[in-house]
Amino acid sequence: MQRDQQIFDIIRQELERQRHGIELIASENFTSLQVMQAMGTVMTNKYAEGYPGRRYYGGCEIVDQSEQLAIDRAKQIFGAAYANVQPHSGAQANAAVMLAILQPGDKILGLDLSMGGHLTHGASVNYSGKLYQPLFYGVNRESGLVEYDKMEEIAVKEKPKLIVCGASAYSRDWDYKRIRAIADQIGAFVMADIAHPAGMIAKGLLNSPFEHCHFVTTTTHKTLRGPRGGMILMGKDFENPFGLKTPKGEIRMMSSLIDTAVFPGIQGGPLEHVIAAKAISFFEILTDEYTAYARQMQQNAQAMAKAFTDKGYQIVSGGTDNHLMLIDLRNKNISGKKAEQTFVKADITINKNMVPFDDKSAFVTSGIRVGVPAITTRGLTETHMPQIVEWIDQLIMDADNESLITSVRGEVNSFMQQFPLYPEL
């Protein structure tokens, strides 16, 4: 078969882009080589609708083993009683939970997208805001912290069936105990979307949602450093509250409803090559090496936040507990869009992001979101954070200076040679 040289040339270009630049997008990371290798194996050839031991296709005996390994390791990582590793993404994990417990038109209460929430927590442009009736809580204008009192006020008044906690651009830990207490007042479910801080939660560096939240969803990339994908977990299984029974008259547990919501509810055949890669990344997470990595992520984020603050930047909430920070650039007289475009020219990748009470659109924004998972994987430590912030500050203060951008790009490329990425390739 003729080799598609065109696409492999493009792949090579992307490898070089990743090698040369500083990756600061909070939702991106670099998998290990063995995780990538698993995704390029014969596992991709196998159709396996269903679950281990109960498939709708023959010949699944081997992929059953890899998927069960992924399940067992995921449960071990978080001390969970249940794990479904089939969701193709975090968005689909959230969709499956909602499908399992909600009816169209039911109320859900989540963090407002403009204040750090996620599309799947009720945004009007997303299925979660179209199928269900979304309600939102936010953060305090002064502190930048989630307003739990307001969450409670809305919950008691509106009585949503589901409260969603978690965010895509919030740098502080969550009070899951308080959220569950609010939910219990009105008989609501709680779903914690830990897609961003999952790696730190896994190592006990942040509060765990498993004791207090009915459902926990996550992506498997970001801080977990695995392949792109999703997962649903429960700290403990429980009888479904809908009175549903099996054909034999047995009570169906919530895990059964979640499994059914994933397949056949929202997905067909699982991606067994990706699930094998998930299993490998879970193996890595269980090592001492990953524990050190998670701690370094937290140290890097805090060092970077201090460096930004020292230069007069306004970090929403004043700092960070996890791997990211949201920076309001309005006192620097530059939009998030302009900053992002300038950084890309200098081989520094950051994404523009709305900040709470933003006066600009989502296409322009007043802020940037900065994260350290990828540079921590590359081997950078807290000692390197001030230099990165120095480059960012230079670019922000003189964003139209093409000579400066070229100079910074050269310095960035030279600097990152110290931290080889996939030398085996």
N, C-alpha and C positions, 0 to 999 in steps of 0.2 A: 504493500500500500504506500502511495506517495505521501511523504511527510509534508504537513502543512507548515512550511517555514514561516509564513507570514504571521500566524498567531504565535508561534514559538519566539519569534523576534519581539513581539509585543510583550510576551511574558518576561523575556530577558530585560527589556526596558523597565518593566515594573520592578523587577528585582534590583536593578541598579538604582532606581529612584528610592526604594526603601533603604538600600545600603548607604546612600550618600546623605540622606536628610535626617532631621530631627522630628520624630513622630510624636506629636502632642495631642492627638485626638483621643479623648478619654475613653471612647468605646472601641479603640483598636489596640491590638497587641501582636506579637510575633509568636506563632506556635513553635514547638520544637520540631526538629527535622522528622522525627518518627511519627508525630501527629500528621504532618503533611504527607508522609509516605503512605500512611494508612488510607488516606483519601484517594490515593491513586492506585488502589489494588483491585483485585477481582471481586471484592465485596460489592463493588458498584454494579455488577452484573446480576445480582440476585434480588428477585422480587419476593417480598416477605410480608404481605398484608397479614395483620393480626399481631400476636404477641408470642414470646417464647413458649413453646409447647402447645400453642393453639393458633396455628397459621392456616391461611386459606390456600397455600401453595405447598407442593411437595419440595423436598430437597433443602429444607431450612435447618437441618440438624446442626450445621456448623455455625451459621449466623445466629442461631439461638444461643450458642455458647458466648459469642462476643457481646450480644445485646444483654444477656444476663450478667456478664461481668461488668458492663457499664452500669447496670441497675444496682448491683451489689456494692460497687465502689462509690457510686453517688450517695447511697444510703449511709455508707460508712463515713464519708467525708462530713456529712452534716448531722449524723445521728438521727436520720429520718427513718420512718417506718415504711415509706412508700416513695417510689421514684418512677416517673415515666420519661424515658430518654428519647422518645421519638419526635417531639416537635421540631420542625425544621427551623424555627426561629423563636425568639422571645415573644414576638407579636402573636405567633400561633399558639404558644403556650398560654398566653393570656386569653386568647379567643376560646381555647378549649375549656378553660375553667369557667368562663362566662357562659358558654353553651351548656355546660353541665348543670349549672345552678340557677340560671336566669331564664326568664321568658321575655320575648320582645316587648319593649316598653317599660320593663322594670327599671327602677332607679339605681344608679351607681354613683358613688361619691369618691372622687379622686383629686389629686393635686393638679391645679390648673397648668396647662401646657406652658403658658407664658411665664409661669413662676417656677419652672423646673420639672414639671410633670412630663409624661410621655403620651404620644399619640394614642396609644391603646388604653389610656385611662379615662377616655370619654371625649376626646377631641372631636369636634363636629365634622371634620373631614375624614374621620376614621370609622370603621365598622362599629366601634364601641360607642361612638356618639350618634350613629345612625340607627342602630338596632335598639339601643337602650336609652333611657332618659338620663342624661349626665348632669351631675351636680358637682360643684368644685369648692375646695378649700384652697387657701393660699399661704403665703408667708407674710410676716409682719414687715411693714414698710421700713421701719427703723432698724430692726435686728436682722432681718433676712431669714428668720427662723420660722418653721412651720407653726401656724397658729392652731394649737390643739383645742383651745377653748372655742374657737370659731368652727372647727371641725365638729365638735360636740353639739354646738348650737344648731348647725345645719342638719346634722344627723337626727337629732331629737325632733326637729320640726318636720323634716321631709321623709324620714324613715326609709332610707335606701336599703335595698336588699344586700348590697355589697359595698364595702369600704375598701378602696385600693390605697395602699401606701407604697412608697418607693418613688424613684424619680430618675430622670436622665441628666439633670443638671442641678443637683442639690448636694452640697459638700458636707452636710452634717449627718450624724447618726440619728436613728429613729427611736421613738418611745413606743415600742410595739405593745407593751403592757397597757399603756394608756389608751391606745387605739382599740385594743380588744375590750377594754372596759366600756368604751363608748359604744362599740358594736353590741355588746351584751345587753345594754339598756334597751335596744330596739330590736333585738333578734336578728342582727345582720351577720353576714359572713365577712371575714377579713382575708384579703389576698395581699401578700407582700411580694412586690416585684423587686427582686434584689439583683437584677441583671448587672448593675454596675458594681456594687460593693461585695459581691458573692465571695470573691477570693479572700477578702479580709474577714468576712463572717466565718468562712470555713476554718480559719485559724484563730478564732476567738479574739480578733482585734477590734471588732465592733459587736454591738448587741445582736443576739440571735433572734430571728422571728419565729422559730419553730415551736416554742412553748406557747406562743400567744396567737399565732395566725393559723387559720384553717388551711390555707393553701399558700405555697411559696413557689414562685416562678422565677426563672433566671435564664439568661443566655449562657452559653458554654464558652464563649470567647471573652472579650473584655478582661476582667481581672482573673478569671479562671484559666485563661491562656490556652484554651482548647480550640477546636474547629468552630466555625460559625454554625450555631444551632441553638436549640432551646431545651428546656427541661421543666417538669412539674414535680414538686415534692410535697409531702405532708409529714409533719412531725409525728403524727399518729393518725391512723385511719379511724373512721367513725361511721356509724349507721347513717345512711342518707335520710334527710328530714322529709322526704317526699312520699314515704310509704311504699316505695317501689320494691317489687319482689321478683325473683327469678321465676321461670316457668315451673320450677319445682316447689315454689312457695317460700323459698328462702329469702331473707332480707338481703337486699343488695347494699353492699358497703359503698362509701363514697369513692373509694379507689376504683371500683367497677364503673361508676358513672364517669369518672375522669378518663379512664381508659377508653370507654365508648365514645366520649366526646372527641378524643384525639383521632381514633380510628373506630368506626368509619365517619365520625362526625365532621371533621374538618380536613382530614388528610387521607390519602390512599397508602400506597406502599412506603414504608420507612426507608430512609437512606442508610443502608447498612454499612456502607463504607465510611460515612460520617459518624455513625454510632460506634464503629470500631475505633475511630480517631478520638471520639469522646472518652471511650474506655481508657485509652492510653493517657490522655490528659488527666483523667481522674487518678490513674496510677501515679502520675507525676505529682499531683496535688497532695497525695498522702505521704510524700517524702519530706525529710528535714530541709532539703534544698529549697523546696517551695515555701516552707514556713519562713525561711530567711528572706525569700523573695517578697512575700507579703509584707513583712515588717519593713523591708527596704522601700517598698512602694509608699507606705505611710510616711516614713521618714523623708523621702524625696518630696512628697506633696507638701509636707509641712515646711520644709526648707525652701521650696519654691514660693509658697505663699508668703513666707517672711521676706524673701527677696523682693517680691512684687510690692508688698506693703512698705518696705523701706524706701522704695522709689515713688511712693505716693499713689499707687494704684488702689482702687476700691474693690476689694473682694467681697462679694455678696455673703453676708453672715459673718464677715470679719476674719475668716480662716477656713480650715478644712479638717475634717476627721478622717476622710477617706482618701481616694486617689485622685480627686479632681478639685477644681475651683472654678467659679464663675466670676468673671471680672467685668465690672461696669466701666466702660471707657469714656463715658460722657465728660468726665473731668479732664480727659486728654484730647478732646475735640476731634475724635475720629470714630467712624462707625465700625461695627464689627465686620461688615462686608469689606470695607476698604482695608482694614487690618489683615483679614484673612488673605486677600489678594496680594498684599504686599509680602506677607510671610511666605506664601507659596513661591514667589519669585526668588526668595532667599533659601529655599529648600527647608523651610520650617512649616510643618503642617499643623494647623489649628483650625477649629471650625467657629464661624460666627454663631452667636447665640443670643436670643432675647434674654433680657434681665427682668426681674420683677418690676412691674409698673413702667415698662418700656414705652417710650414715645415714638419708636420707630417700628416699621413692619418686620415680619419674620424674614423677609427677603433682604433687609438691610441690617437691622438689629443695632443695639447699643453696646453689645458685649461680645466677649469671646469665652469659650469653654476650653480649659486647659487640663490635660490629664497626663499622668506619668507611667501608666502600665508598660507601654512599649519601650520607653527609654530605660526603664528599670530592667526590663528583660535584656536590653543591649548591654547592661553592666554599669550604667551611670549611677552615681551615688549622690548623697546630699551635698558633697563638696563641689559637684558640677552644676548645681542648680543656679547659683548666682550668675555664672557665665551665660547660661541660656537666657535668663531674664535680662541680662545686659544687652544681648543681641536683640531681643524682642523690644526692649525699650528704645534702642537706637532706631529701629525701623519705625516704631510708632511716632517718635518725635520728628522724623524726617522722611515720611512715607513716600514722597515723590522724588526722592534723591536716588536716581538709578545707579549712580556711581557707588553710593553707600550700599545699596541692595546687592550689587555685584560683589563688593568687598566682603560683606557679611556672608554671602553664599560660599565664597571661597574659604572663609574661616570655618564655616559650619562643615563643609565637605572634608576639610583637612582634619578637623577635630574628631569627626565620626569615624575616621580611619582607625582610631584606637580601639573601636568597639566593633569587630568584624561581625557581619550578619550572614549566616549560612555559608561559611567558607567552603563547605563540602560541595556547594553548587558552583 
